[in-house]
């Protein structure tokens, strides 16, 4: 009753044709459902601090702004329908039928998106972003993963079961509103034009300011909504660094980086090496954060094979992933580049002609292979690696009879490692030196693997997938040890990213830490290097280990020696890029935003802190230079 009275007041005040009450009902449903989604996500976070009025009320109020922005677009089809359906008894009935059907379909769509937001939030602790845009391209993997990971049938049945009764509550009122007087065509034209103008106004005016004013990354994501963020992602997949981010003069950037690298001799001279391996195997483990590996301070008992390897390896205990997706890890491990805003380089049109680890090792006499258990068109892997001189070997090369288990992402890790051994065996027998970059997939939803390998039931959760991935790695090393080429091989074991991006700030360092070991029994002495490092340092350290110089353009340092004198990490989370050093994180964001935060508690550092100016300069110089380098890449 209150809603109807409010609408009548608005309608009379602005002389809106009565049939436009349909739009008011749509607005009420849209705002109510999105508010419920927002409250539901707050509850899902299970953080009592988020319920404090001082935090919850601003989050909900800012949420109204973003919901209104999205609503203006959602109303457009109803405004067009109200405009084109003529007046008169027949026109009113046609409008009533079409508008009622559109409301019913829209309501089901709202509930469907609400469920999708919940699923996406569970994975990324974020509203829809350009990961969601990318996933629309790779429908096979994404839809397949959803089917394997979630009870899709029950979810769809739940949506239908909720949509029906909810629509029944408003069906009669919507029918009456849709069948009301159409008003003059000039009045309809004015009302529909106002909706169109509101859409354009909100699109231009809303921006990121309101949510950023909340001062907390999590609250900002809660205040937004999937509709707004998805459209934003479509418009901001790739950002020109110099246009949107803080910059400095080119001369100053060069001087800052020269100063930072002054102690690093990796580029100036060929490092000394006591041993050049016959073969190099870089194993990139999917989603294996240091929090899951006991030897790196993580949970006990999940990775006994990797822990045993670590004890006889050169361990790097403070290495940080550059992002939260595999493609970011591949970018860092292949190009030794900081994670510039937007897409990772493998996903970009200009992704060739850059110095790569594979290219540097080819110059050292190795054949570079990229071995992946899924289909390499995903994340543009085939184009990127194949276009940069690697031989790409993916799911299509693995015989069906050799597969014990597979998910939509790829074959089980044990089957991938078996294929890797076959590829290395053939080349080693002919005298070819091999560099094999192997990417696993089993530690990923739906967390399934062959039965009987470990004590945890397949599909029961991430800990089982971690334990299986470790079992497969152990079997791989044991099988490799039986090969004649093993004593002359170097194994580099590292993760692409972690499974946890949650934090009070955009870039919580603890959630980016990954394991890294150089394993070559009898060749590389065991030890621990605790310098802060990044995945971009892996290629340079690997090249230095075998006596090779890093190509011009690599940002990494040799962590075995020089890296101890300039220890830092590069981090990224979608559009925020960061620089970690001396216990502080510099966050660079669009509209030239800059924050310097304590790396542990997220507290902003005062401008009087000696670290602020220096670290900010290092961050800006690094990302500006990397972005400029990428502009010179070829498609």
C-alpha positions as CSV (number, residue, x, y, z in Angstrom):
1,X,0.0,0.0,0.0
2,X,2.8,2.4,0.9
3,X,4.6,1.5,-2.4
4,X,1.4,2.2,-4.4
5,X,0.8,5.6,-2.7
6,X,4.4,6.6,-3.3
7,X,4.2,5.7,-7.0
8,X,0.9,7.7,-7.3
9,X,2.6,10.7,-5.8
10,X,5.5,10.4,-8.2
11,X,3.2,9.7,-11.2
12,X,1.0,12.8,-10.6
13,X,3.9,15.1,-9.8
14,X,5.7,14.3,-13.0
15,X,2.7,13.5,-15.2
16,X,4.0,10.0,-16.0
17,X,1.5,7.8,-18.0
18,X,-0.1,5.2,-15.7
19,X,1.2,2.2,-17.5
20,X,4.7,3.2,-16.5
21,X,3.8,1.9,-13.0
22,X,5.2,-1.3,-14.5
23,X,8.7,0.2,-14.3
24,X,8.1,1.0,-10.6
25,X,7.4,-2.6,-9.8
26,X,10.5,-3.7,-11.7
27,X,12.5,-1.2,-9.8
28,X,11.1,-2.4,-6.5
29,X,12.0,-6.0,-7.3
30,X,15.4,-5.1,-8.6
31,X,16.4,-3.1,-5.6
32,X,15.0,-5.6,-3.1
33,X,16.8,-8.6,-4.7
34,X,20.1,-6.8,-5.0
35,X,20.0,-5.6,-1.4
36,X,19.2,-9.2,-0.3
37,X,22.2,-10.4,-2.3
38,X,24.4,-7.8,-0.6
39,X,23.2,-8.8,2.9
40,X,23.7,-12.4,2.0
41,X,27.3,-11.9,1.0
42,X,27.9,-10.1,4.2
43,X,26.5,-13.1,6.1
44,X,28.6,-15.4,3.9
45,X,31.8,-13.7,5.0
46,X,31.0,-14.7,8.6
47,X,32.7,-11.6,9.9
48,X,30.9,-10.0,12.8
49,X,32.8,-6.7,12.2
50,X,30.9,-6.3,8.9
51,X,27.6,-6.1,10.9
52,X,28.7,-3.1,12.9
53,X,26.4,-0.2,12.0
54,X,29.3,2.1,11.2
55,X,30.3,-0.4,8.5
56,X,27.1,-2.0,7.4
57,X,25.0,1.2,7.0
58,X,27.5,3.0,4.6
59,X,27.9,-0.2,2.7
60,X,24.2,-0.5,2.1
61,X,23.8,3.2,1.3
62,X,26.6,3.1,-1.3
63,X,25.0,-0.1,-2.6
64,X,21.8,1.8,-3.3
65,X,23.8,4.1,-5.6
66,X,25.3,1.2,-7.6
67,X,22.0,-0.6,-7.7
68,X,20.3,2.5,-9.1
69,X,23.0,2.8,-11.7
70,X,22.4,-0.8,-12.8
71,X,18.6,-0.4,-12.5
72,X,18.5,2.4,-15.1
73,X,19.8,0.0,-17.7
74,X,17.5,-2.8,-16.6
75,X,14.5,-0.5,-17.1
76,X,15.3,0.3,-20.7
77,X,13.4,-2.6,-22.3
78,X,10.3,-1.8,-20.2
79,X,10.5,1.8,-21.2
80,X,10.8,0.9,-24.9
81,X,7.8,-1.5,-24.6
82,X,5.7,1.2,-22.8
83,X,6.6,3.6,-25.6
84,X,5.9,1.4,-28.7
85,X,2.7,-0.3,-27.5
86,X,-0.2,1.9,-28.6
87,X,-3.0,3.3,-26.5
88,X,-6.5,1.8,-26.8
89,X,-8.0,-1.4,-25.5
90,X,-6.0,-3.7,-27.8
91,X,-2.7,-1.9,-27.2
92,X,-3.3,-1.9,-23.4
93,X,-3.9,-5.7,-23.5
94,X,-0.9,-6.4,-25.7
95,X,1.3,-4.3,-23.4
96,X,-0.1,-6.1,-20.3
97,X,0.7,-9.5,-21.8
98,X,4.2,-8.6,-23.0
99,X,5.1,-6.6,-19.9
100,X,3.9,-9.3,-17.6
101,X,5.9,-11.9,-19.5
102,X,9.0,-9.7,-19.4
103,X,8.7,-9.1,-15.7
104,X,8.4,-12.8,-15.1
105,X,11.5,-13.5,-17.2
106,X,13.4,-10.6,-15.7
107,X,12.6,-11.9,-12.2
108,X,14.0,-15.3,-13.0
109,X,17.0,-13.6,-14.5
110,X,17.6,-11.6,-11.4
111,X,17.5,-14.7,-9.3
112,X,19.8,-16.5,-11.7
113,X,22.4,-13.6,-11.6
114,X,22.1,-13.6,-7.8
115,X,23.1,-17.3,-7.7
116,X,25.9,-16.6,-10.1
117,X,27.2,-13.8,-8.0
118,X,27.2,-16.1,-5.0
119,X,29.2,-18.7,-6.9
120,X,31.7,-16.1,-8.2
121,X,32.1,-14.6,-4.8
122,X,32.9,-18.0,-3.4
123,X,35.7,-18.3,-5.9
124,X,37.1,-14.8,-6.0
125,X,35.7,-12.7,-3.1
126,X,34.6,-10.2,-5.7
127,X,31.7,-9.0,-7.8
128,X,31.9,-9.9,-11.5
129,X,35.1,-8.5,-13.0
130,X,37.1,-9.1,-16.2
131,X,37.6,-12.7,-15.1
132,X,33.9,-13.1,-15.6
133,X,34.2,-11.5,-19.0
134,X,37.0,-13.9,-19.9
135,X,35.0,-16.8,-18.8
136,X,32.3,-16.0,-21.3
137,X,34.9,-16.7,-24.0
138,X,35.9,-20.1,-22.5
139,X,32.4,-21.5,-22.0
140,X,33.5,-25.2,-22.3
141,X,35.8,-25.0,-19.3
142,X,33.8,-22.7,-17.2
143,X,30.4,-24.3,-17.7
144,X,31.9,-27.7,-17.4
145,X,33.6,-26.7,-14.2
146,X,30.4,-25.3,-12.8
147,X,28.6,-28.5,-13.6
148,X,31.3,-30.6,-12.0
149,X,31.6,-28.4,-8.9
150,X,28.1,-27.4,-8.0
151,X,24.6,-29.1,-8.0
152,X,23.5,-27.1,-11.1
153,X,20.2,-29.0,-11.3
154,X,19.3,-28.2,-7.7
155,X,20.3,-24.6,-8.2
156,X,18.2,-24.1,-11.3
157,X,15.3,-25.9,-9.6
158,X,15.7,-23.6,-6.6
159,X,15.7,-20.5,-8.9
160,X,12.5,-21.7,-10.6
161,X,11.0,-22.6,-7.2
162,X,11.7,-19.2,-5.8
163,X,10.8,-17.2,-9.0
164,X,7.3,-18.7,-9.3
165,X,5.9,-17.8,-5.8
166,X,7.7,-14.5,-5.9
167,X,6.1,-13.6,-9.2
168,X,2.7,-14.8,-7.9
169,X,2.9,-12.1,-5.2
170,X,3.2,-9.3,-7.7
171,X,1.5,-10.8,-10.8
172,X,-1.9,-9.2,-10.3
173,X,-0.4,-5.8,-9.5
174,X,1.9,-5.9,-12.5
175,X,-0.9,-6.9,-14.8
176,X,-3.0,-4.0,-13.6
177,X,-0.2,-1.6,-14.0
178,X,0.8,-2.9,-17.4
179,X,-2.8,-2.7,-18.6
180,X,-3.4,0.9,-17.4
181,X,-3.8,3.9,-19.5
182,X,-1.0,4.5,-21.9
183,X,-1.2,8.3,-22.0
184,X,-0.4,10.4,-24.9
185,X,2.5,9.4,-27.1
186,X,4.4,12.6,-26.2
187,X,4.1,11.8,-22.6
188,X,5.4,8.3,-23.2
189,X,8.2,9.6,-25.3
190,X,9.3,12.0,-22.6
191,X,9.1,9.2,-19.9
192,X,11.1,6.7,-22.0
193,X,13.6,9.4,-22.9
194,X,14.1,10.2,-19.2
195,X,14.9,6.5,-18.5
196,X,17.4,6.5,-21.4
197,X,19.0,9.7,-20.1
198,X,19.2,8.3,-16.6
199,X,21.1,5.3,-17.9
200,X,23.6,7.5,-19.7
201,X,23.9,9.8,-16.7
202,X,24.5,7.0,-14.2
203,X,27.0,5.3,-16.6
204,X,29.1,8.5,-16.8
205,X,28.6,9.8,-13.2
206,X,28.8,6.8,-10.9
207,X,32.5,5.7,-11.2
208,X,34.5,4.0,-8.5
209,X,34.5,7.0,-6.1
210,X,31.6,6.0,-3.8
211,X,32.9,2.5,-3.1
212,X,36.5,3.7,-2.7
213,X,35.3,6.3,-0.2
214,X,34.4,3.4,2.1
215,X,38.1,2.8,2.6
216,X,38.0,-1.0,2.7
217,X,38.4,-3.2,-0.3
218,X,35.9,-5.8,1.0
219,X,33.2,-3.3,1.8
220,X,33.7,-1.7,-1.6
221,X,33.1,-5.0,-3.3
222,X,30.0,-5.6,-1.1
223,X,28.6,-2.2,-1.9
224,X,28.9,-2.7,-5.7
225,X,26.9,-5.2,-7.7
226,X,27.6,-7.7,-10.5
227,X,25.8,-5.7,-13.2
228,X,27.8,-2.6,-12.7
229,X,31.1,-4.5,-12.3
230,X,30.5,-6.6,-15.4
231,X,29.9,-3.5,-17.6
232,X,32.9,-1.8,-16.0
233,X,35.1,-4.9,-16.8
234,X,34.0,-4.8,-20.4
235,X,35.2,-1.2,-20.6
236,X,38.4,-1.7,-18.6
237,X,39.9,-5.0,-19.6
238,X,43.1,-3.3,-20.8
239,X,44.1,0.1,-19.4
240,X,46.8,2.3,-20.8
241,X,49.1,2.7,-17.8
242,X,50.1,6.3,-18.6
243,X,46.5,7.4,-18.9
244,X,45.1,5.9,-15.8
245,X,48.0,5.4,-13.3
246,X,50.6,7.5,-11.6
247,X,53.6,8.3,-13.7
248,X,57.0,10.0,-13.5
249,X,59.4,11.3,-16.1
250,X,61.2,8.7,-18.1
251,X,64.6,9.9,-17.0
252,X,63.6,9.6,-13.3
253,X,62.1,6.1,-13.9
254,X,65.3,5.0,-15.5
255,X,67.4,6.4,-12.6
256,X,65.2,4.8,-10.0
257,X,65.4,1.4,-11.5
258,X,69.2,1.7,-12.2
259,X,69.7,2.5,-8.5
260,X,67.5,-0.4,-7.4
261,X,69.5,-2.8,-9.7
262,X,72.9,-1.4,-8.9
263,X,73.8,-4.4,-6.8
264,X,72.5,-6.9,-9.3
265,X,75.1,-8.2,-11.7
266,X,72.8,-10.5,-13.5
267,X,72.5,-8.3,-16.6
268,X,76.0,-6.9,-16.6
269,X,77.9,-10.1,-16.7
270,X,77.4,-13.8,-17.1
271,X,77.0,-15.4,-13.6
272,X,79.3,-18.1,-12.5
273,X,77.8,-21.6,-12.4
274,X,79.4,-24.9,-11.3
275,X,76.9,-27.0,-13.3
276,X,74.9,-26.7,-16.4
277,X,72.1,-29.2,-16.3
278,X,71.3,-31.4,-19.3
279,X,67.6,-30.9,-18.8
280,X,65.4,-28.4,-16.9
281,X,61.9,-29.2,-15.8
282,X,59.8,-26.2,-14.5
283,X,56.7,-27.7,-12.7
284,X,54.0,-25.0,-12.1
285,X,51.6,-26.4,-9.5
286,X,48.0,-25.1,-9.8
287,X,46.8,-23.0,-6.8
288,X,49.3,-24.3,-4.2
289,X,49.8,-21.6,-1.7
290,X,52.5,-21.8,1.0
291,X,49.7,-22.1,3.5
292,X,49.2,-25.7,2.3
293,X,52.9,-26.8,2.4
294,X,54.2,-27.8,5.8
295,X,57.9,-27.1,4.9
296,X,56.9,-23.5,4.1
297,X,55.0,-23.0,7.4
298,X,51.6,-24.3,6.1
299,X,49.3,-27.1,7.1
300,X,50.9,-30.3,8.2
301,X,50.6,-33.6,6.4
302,X,49.2,-32.5,3.0
303,X,52.4,-32.4,1.0
304,X,54.8,-35.1,2.3
305,X,56.5,-35.5,-1.1
306,X,57.2,-31.8,-1.7
307,X,58.3,-31.5,1.9
308,X,60.8,-34.3,1.4
309,X,62.1,-32.7,-1.8
310,X,62.4,-29.3,0.0
311,X,64.6,-30.8,2.6
312,X,67.2,-31.7,0.0
313,X,66.6,-28.6,-2.2
314,X,67.4,-25.0,-2.3
315,X,64.3,-23.4,-0.8
316,X,63.0,-19.9,-1.4
317,X,60.7,-19.3,1.5
318,X,59.3,-15.8,0.8
319,X,58.3,-15.8,-2.8
320,X,55.0,-14.1,-3.8
321,X,52.8,-14.8,-6.8
322,X,52.1,-11.8,-9.0
323,X,48.3,-12.4,-9.2
324,X,45.4,-14.6,-8.4
325,X,45.1,-16.5,-11.7
326,X,47.2,-19.0,-13.6
327,X,47.7,-16.7,-16.6
328,X,49.4,-14.2,-14.3
329,X,51.8,-16.9,-13.0
330,X,52.6,-17.9,-16.5
331,X,53.3,-14.3,-17.5
332,X,55.8,-13.8,-14.6
333,X,57.5,-17.2,-15.0
334,X,57.9,-16.8,-18.8
335,X,58.5,-13.0,-19.2
336,X,59.9,-11.9,-15.8
337,X,57.6,-8.9,-16.0
338,X,55.5,-7.2,-13.3
339,X,51.7,-7.7,-13.6
340,X,50.7,-4.6,-15.5
341,X,47.0,-3.5,-15.3
342,X,44.3,-5.3,-17.3
343,X,44.9,-8.6,-19.0
344,X,48.0,-10.7,-18.4
345,X,50.3,-10.5,-21.4
346,X,49.4,-14.0,-22.8
347,X,45.8,-12.8,-23.2
348,X,46.7,-9.7,-25.0
349,X,46.9,-9.2,-28.8
350,X,50.4,-7.9,-28.4
351,X,52.0,-10.9,-26.7
352,X,54.9,-11.8,-29.0
353,X,58.4,-10.4,-29.7
354,X,59.2,-10.1,-26.0
355,X,62.2,-11.8,-24.3
356,X,61.1,-15.1,-22.7
357,X,62.7,-17.7,-20.5
358,X,62.2,-20.3,-23.3
359,X,64.0,-18.0,-25.7
360,X,66.9,-17.5,-23.4
361,X,67.2,-21.2,-22.8
362,X,67.0,-21.9,-26.5
363,X,70.1,-19.7,-26.9
364,X,71.7,-22.0,-24.3
365,X,70.9,-25.1,-26.4
366,X,67.6,-26.3,-24.9
367,X,64.4,-27.1,-26.7
368,X,61.6,-25.2,-24.9
369,X,58.4,-27.2,-24.4
370,X,55.1,-26.1,-22.8
371,X,53.2,-29.2,-21.5
372,X,49.6,-28.7,-20.3
373,X,46.9,-31.3,-19.4
374,X,44.0,-29.2,-20.7
375,X,43.3,-27.7,-24.1
376,X,45.9,-25.0,-24.8
377,X,43.4,-22.6,-26.5
378,X,42.3,-21.8,-22.9
379,X,43.7,-18.4,-21.7
380,X,45.3,-18.1,-25.2
381,X,48.2,-20.4,-24.1
382,X,48.8,-22.0,-27.5
383,X,49.0,-18.6,-29.3
384,X,51.3,-17.2,-26.6
385,X,53.7,-20.0,-26.1
386,X,53.6,-21.3,-29.7
387,X,54.1,-17.7,-30.9
388,X,57.2,-17.3,-28.7
389,X,59.0,-20.4,-29.8
390,X,57.8,-23.1,-27.5
391,X,56.6,-26.5,-28.7
392,X,53.1,-26.7,-27.2
393,X,51.9,-30.2,-26.0
394,X,48.4,-30.3,-24.6
395,X,45.5,-32.7,-24.0
396,X,45.2,-33.5,-27.7
397,X,48.7,-35.2,-27.6
398,X,47.8,-37.5,-24.6
399,X,46.5,-40.9,-25.7
400,X,43.0,-41.7,-24.4
401,X,44.2,-45.1,-23.1
402,X,46.8,-43.3,-20.9
403,X,44.2,-41.2,-19.0
404,X,43.1,-42.4,-15.6
405,X,40.9,-39.4,-14.8
406,X,40.1,-35.9,-16.2
407,X,37.9,-32.9,-15.5
408,X,36.9,-30.1,-17.8
409,X,40.2,-28.4,-16.9
410,X,42.4,-31.3,-18.0
411,X,43.7,-34.7,-17.3
412,X,44.8,-35.8,-13.8
413,X,48.3,-34.7,-12.8
414,X,49.7,-38.2,-12.9
415,X,48.6,-38.5,-16.6
416,X,50.1,-35.1,-17.4
417,X,53.4,-36.1,-15.7
418,X,53.5,-39.4,-17.7
419,X,53.2,-37.4,-20.9
420,X,55.9,-35.1,-19.8
421,X,58.2,-38.1,-19.2
422,X,57.4,-39.5,-22.6
423,X,58.3,-36.2,-24.3
424,X,61.5,-35.8,-22.4
425,X,62.5,-39.4,-22.9
426,X,62.2,-39.2,-26.7
427,X,64.3,-36.0,-26.9
428,X,66.9,-37.1,-24.4
429,X,67.4,-40.4,-26.3
430,X,68.3,-38.3,-29.4
431,X,70.7,-36.1,-27.5
432,X,68.4,-33.0,-27.3
433,X,68.6,-30.9,-24.2
434,X,65.1,-30.1,-22.9
435,X,63.5,-27.2,-21.1
436,X,60.0,-28.4,-20.2
437,X,57.5,-26.0,-18.5
438,X,54.7,-28.3,-17.1
439,X,51.5,-26.8,-15.8
440,X,49.2,-29.0,-13.6
441,X,45.5,-28.7,-13.1
442,X,44.2,-31.2,-10.5
443,X,44.3,-28.7,-7.5
444,X,41.2,-26.9,-9.0
445,X,37.5,-27.3,-8.6
446,X,35.9,-29.8,-8.7
447,X,38.9,-31.3,-6.8
448,X,38.5,-34.8,-8.3
449,X,41.2,-37.3,-9.0
450,X,41.6,-41.1,-9.5
451,X,40.4,-43.3,-6.7
452,X,42.8,-45.2,-4.5
453,X,45.7,-42.8,-4.7
454,X,45.3,-41.1,-1.3
455,X,43.2,-41.5,1.8
456,X,40.9,-38.5,1.1
457,X,37.9,-39.2,-1.1
458,X,37.9,-37.6,-4.5
459,X,35.8,-34.5,-4.8
460,X,35.6,-33.8,-1.1
461,X,37.5,-30.5,-1.1
462,X,40.8,-28.7,-1.7
463,X,42.8,-30.5,0.9
464,X,42.3,-33.8,-0.9
465,X,43.2,-32.1,-4.2
466,X,46.4,-30.8,-2.6
467,X,47.3,-34.1,-1.3
468,X,46.7,-35.8,-4.6
469,X,48.7,-33.2,-6.5
470,X,51.6,-33.8,-4.1
471,X,51.2,-37.6,-4.6
472,X,51.4,-37.2,-8.4
473,X,54.4,-34.9,-8.0
474,X,56.1,-37.6,-5.9
475,X,55.4,-40.3,-8.4
476,X,56.7,-38.1,-11.2
477,X,60.0,-37.5,-9.4
478,X,60.3,-41.2,-8.5
479,X,59.7,-42.2,-12.1
480,X,62.1,-39.6,-13.4
481,X,64.8,-40.9,-11.0
482,X,64.7,-44.2,-13.0
483,X,65.6,-42.4,-16.2
484,X,69.3,-42.1,-17.3
485,X,68.8,-38.4,-17.8
486,X,67.7,-37.7,-14.2
487,X,71.2,-37.2,-12.6
488,X,71.8,-34.4,-15.0
489,X,68.4,-32.7,-14.6
490,X,67.3,-29.6,-12.6
491,X,63.7,-29.5,-11.3
492,X,62.2,-26.2,-10.4
493,X,58.9,-26.6,-8.4
494,X,56.7,-23.5,-7.9
495,X,53.1,-22.6,-7.7
496,X,51.3,-20.2,-10.1
497,X,49.2,-18.6,-7.3
498,X,47.4,-19.4,-4.1
499,X,43.9,-20.4,-3.4
500,X,43.1,-17.5,-1.2
501,X,42.8,-13.8,-2.2
502,X,40.9,-12.7,0.8
503,X,42.2,-9.8,2.9
504,X,41.4,-6.4,4.5
505,X,43.4,-4.7,1.7
506,X,43.4,-5.2,-2.0
507,X,46.8,-6.9,-2.0
508,X,47.3,-8.9,1.3
509,X,50.8,-10.3,0.9
510,X,50.2,-13.3,3.1
511,X,47.7,-14.5,0.6
512,X,50.2,-14.4,-2.3
513,X,53.0,-16.5,-0.8
514,X,53.9,-19.6,-2.8
515,X,56.5,-22.4,-2.5
516,X,59.6,-22.5,-4.7
517,X,62.4,-25.1,-4.7
518,X,65.4,-25.9,-6.9
519,X,65.8,-29.6,-6.8
520,X,68.8,-31.4,-8.1
521,X,70.2,-34.0,-5.7
522,X,74.0,-34.0,-5.6
523,X,74.2,-31.0,-7.8
524,X,72.6,-28.1,-5.8
525,X,73.3,-28.0,-2.1
526,X,70.3,-27.8,0.1
527,X,69.6,-24.5,1.8
528,X,67.1,-21.7,2.6
529,X,66.9,-18.3,1.1
530,X,64.5,-16.1,2.9
531,X,64.7,-12.9,0.8
532,X,61.4,-11.4,-0.2
533,X,60.9,-12.3,-3.9
534,X,58.4,-12.5,-6.7
535,X,57.6,-15.0,-9.4
536,X,59.3,-12.6,-11.8
537,X,62.6,-13.5,-10.1
538,X,62.3,-17.2,-11.0
539,X,63.5,-16.9,-14.6
540,X,66.5,-14.8,-13.7
541,X,67.5,-17.0,-10.8
542,X,67.1,-20.1,-13.0
543,X,69.3,-18.6,-15.8
544,X,71.9,-17.5,-13.3
545,X,72.0,-21.0,-11.7
546,X,73.0,-22.5,-15.1
547,X,75.4,-19.7,-16.0
548,X,73.2,-17.8,-18.4
549,X,72.6,-14.0,-18.4
550,X,69.0,-12.7,-18.3
551,X,67.8,-11.0,-21.5
552,X,67.4,-7.2,-21.5
553,X,63.8,-6.5,-20.3
554,X,63.7,-9.1,-17.5
555,X,62.8,-7.5,-14.2
556,X,63.9,-10.4,-12.0
557,X,67.0,-10.6,-9.9
558,X,69.2,-13.6,-8.9
559,X,67.8,-14.5,-5.6
560,X,70.8,-16.7,-4.7
561,X,73.0,-13.7,-4.2
562,X,72.1,-10.3,-5.5
563,X,68.4,-10.7,-4.6
564,X,69.3,-10.5,-1.0
565,X,70.3,-6.9,-1.4
566,X,67.2,-5.7,-3.2
567,X,64.3,-7.8,-2.0
568,X,60.8,-6.9,-3.2
569,X,57.7,-8.5,-4.6
570,X,55.1,-7.5,-7.3
571,X,51.4,-8.2,-6.7
572,X,48.2,-7.6,-8.6
573,X,44.5,-8.0,-8.1
574,X,42.6,-7.1,-11.3
575,X,43.1,-3.3,-11.7
576,X,45.2,-2.7,-8.6
577,X,48.9,-3.4,-8.9
578,X,51.3,-3.4,-6.0
579,X,54.9,-3.3,-4.8
580,X,56.0,-5.1,-1.6
581,X,59.2,-4.1,0.2
582,X,60.4,-3.4,3.7
583,X,57.1,-4.5,5.3
584,X,55.0,-2.1,3.3
585,X,52.7,-2.5,0.2
586,X,52.3,0.3,-2.4
587,X,49.0,0.0,-4.2
588,X,48.6,1.8,-7.5
589,X,45.1,2.0,-8.9
590,X,43.2,3.8,-11.8
591,X,42.7,7.6,-11.6
592,X,46.3,7.8,-10.4
593,X,45.4,6.4,-7.0
594,X,48.3,5.6,-4.6
595,X,48.3,4.1,-1.1
596,X,51.2,2.9,1.0
597,X,50.0,0.4,3.6
598,X,51.5,-1.7,6.4
599,X,51.9,-5.2,4.9
600,X,50.6,-7.0,8.0
601,X,47.6,-5.0,9.2
602,X,46.8,-2.8,6.2
603,X,47.2,0.4,8.2
604,X,48.0,3.4,5.9
605,X,51.5,4.7,6.5
606,X,51.9,8.4,7.3
607,X,53.6,10.5,4.7
608,X,56.3,11.1,7.3
609,X,57.3,7.5,7.2
610,X,60.7,7.3,5.4
611,X,59.5,4.3,3.4
612,X,56.6,6.0,1.6
613,X,58.3,8.2,-0.9
614,X,61.0,5.7,-1.8
615,X,58.7,2.8,-2.3
616,X,56.2,4.8,-4.2
617,X,58.9,5.8,-6.7
618,X,60.1,2.2,-7.1
619,X,56.6,1.0,-7.7
620,X,55.7,3.7,-10.3
621,X,59.1,3.3,-12.1
622,X,58.7,-0.5,-12.3
623,X,55.1,-0.5,-13.6
624,X,55.6,2.4,-15.9
625,X,58.7,0.9,-17.5
626,X,57.0,-2.5,-17.9
627,X,54.0,-1.0,-19.5
628,X,56.2,0.9,-22.0
629,X,58.0,-2.3,-22.8
630,X,54.8,-4.1,-23.6
631,X,53.8,-1.4,-26.0
632,X,56.7,-2.5,-28.2
633,X,55.5,-6.1,-28.4
634,X,54.1,-7.4,-31.6
635,X,50.7,-9.0,-32.1
